[in-house]
């Protein structure tokens, strides 16, 4: 996708503070961190969102999920972390390129669902 910021980062057209890269996946620090540790994990292949995943993405998604705890631990999240995949506009997705937010730090993260 020509206008996708994450595709541009993956192609090295836009700089990012990378923490991991291989032929399929890229991980880099979020520019607006929500916690002491906050990085994004993206496939280099453009997929708009989790809603667009199908059986052909099985190996790629598996690789991303296996890599997530390894990178989280390397970034200092040895006692836990949160993984978020916002999906679609209503799900809070802002960049329409599949990405995982991995968030953690030294304190317990607040609850996600507030009962009203």
Secondary structure, DSSP 8 states (H G I E B T S, - for coil): -TT-HHHHHHTTSS---EEEE-SSEEEEE-TT-SSSEEEEEEESS----GGG--GGGHHHHHHHHHHHHHHHHHTT-TT--EEE---TTTTT--SSS-EEEEEE-SS----S----
